[in-house]
Amino acid sequence: MMNVTEITPANLLVVSVETVDNSLNDGICPANNFVGSLLLAALLDSVLESAGERLYPTIPEGPLNQGLFVCFVRDANQATRIICEHVLSKAALKSVTRIFRRDLSEDLLRCVYPEGGDAASEIELISKIFAVCGQTNLALAEFARKLQALQKLTPPGDLPKS
């Protein structure tokens, strides 16, 4: 695993799971499934680690049915393919999941799965975390701290903003 100080904005992936009725299947996956979030985070970590893509443990927020999973990976495109093929399809989550990666040219998160390029700011995603959790916790504080650190970094080849 890489040192946290070596993580750049290009390493950020956000996996967002959201169902309209707040449940994937009432009999199998009830609403407010926080255990499911922990299991999905562990699965993401395991699959990304075995592929050599994980830089830092996945940070899960919210129940599985409305969860955000923040991943720091070596190659965002490769990690997205791995997550879709080895996690989402096998866990029957492809239809209710969006994956965002950092678009360095526009300084925002862009949806890369499903393909479409929808944009989301970190503020929108943090707002979703607050709406889902209703309170801050250590992982959220850690996520916010990392986002602030990432925003201060200058991508290679870019001039510092004045």
Buried (B, 14 or more C-beta within 10 A) or exposed (E): EEEEEEBBBBBBBBBBBBBEEBBBEEEEBBBBBBEBBBBBBEBBBBBBEEBEBBBBBBBBBBBBBBBBBBBBBBBBEBBBBBBBEBBBEEBEBBEBBBBBBBBBEEBBBBBBBEEEEEEBEBEEBBEBBEEBBEEEEEBBEBBBEBBEEBEEEEEEEEEEEE
